[in-house]
Amino acid sequence: MALMPENTIAAMLNGVKIGVKTLELDVVISGDGKVVVSHDAYMSSEFMRKANGADILKEEEKGMSLYKMTYDSISRFDAGSKPHSRFPEQVKMKTYKPLLSDLIDSVEAYVKAKKLKPVYYNIETKISPAGDGIYNPSPDVFVKTLMGVINKKSIKDRLTIQSFDVRTLQILHKKEPKIKLALLAVGKGDVGLEGDLDKLGFIPDIYSPNYLSVDSEMVAKVHGLKMLILPWTVDEEKDMAALGKMGVDGIITNNPDRLVKMYGNYQTGLTVK
């Protein structure tokens, strides 16, 4: 995200170009049942612009729920022209929030054309109990809609689905046991590793806590439970180096160029928060 507009096809293709092995993206469901790539379940005033080019006011953003809009309407908003205050070096371009199906097709076509190794996908379900019926459908409908897209693509063996929402992970654990699952968590700042796993009710493939809560003891515990640990969101090189020494299995970052420079394509997650 620090390099290109977040959750866009351009951002993912740029990630592939610089050597990212795993692309991390977020998905929501539109009002007409489309799987849309977006970090927010509404039109963020921080970097989105209306179809007419006008800025979105902070006080109106939460009223622009993507779950209450058709994808045709969503695609008319500008997702890349407005300067991003937190990422001043980000390339500016007029672009849009893509459909998950189109993003996957674009990445797969690029990889094939350039004769590159297949990339992996880490897809986060943007859903919460508080958002049910307002910003997202029920978890059952969310999972069914998402899998309706994924089942048409040949990426299941290169896919991880992650979420803070244990409900979607629990449904996927029962209905799609072969798909790798990652539990996103705050970590020590909340209920900790044990509490997070208790809420989930099973041992996922990956535990992804806030990087500030990670230490060598946590890494050892996670590995002892036969899970991988991929902390989020790590943007500074000193933190990347420290986590690497602790033995984490991957890092989710807004600055994949820095991570690739340090570790090659070390299970890199290109995040777009």
Helices and strands as residue ranges (DSSP letters): H 9-17, E 22-29, E 35-37, H 58-61, G 66-68, H 71-74, H 100-113, E 120-125, G 129-131, H 139-150, G 156-158, E 159-163, H 166-175, E 180-185, G 187-189, H 192-200, E 206-209, G 211-213, H 216-224, E 228-229, H 237-246, E 251-253, H 256-263, E 268-270
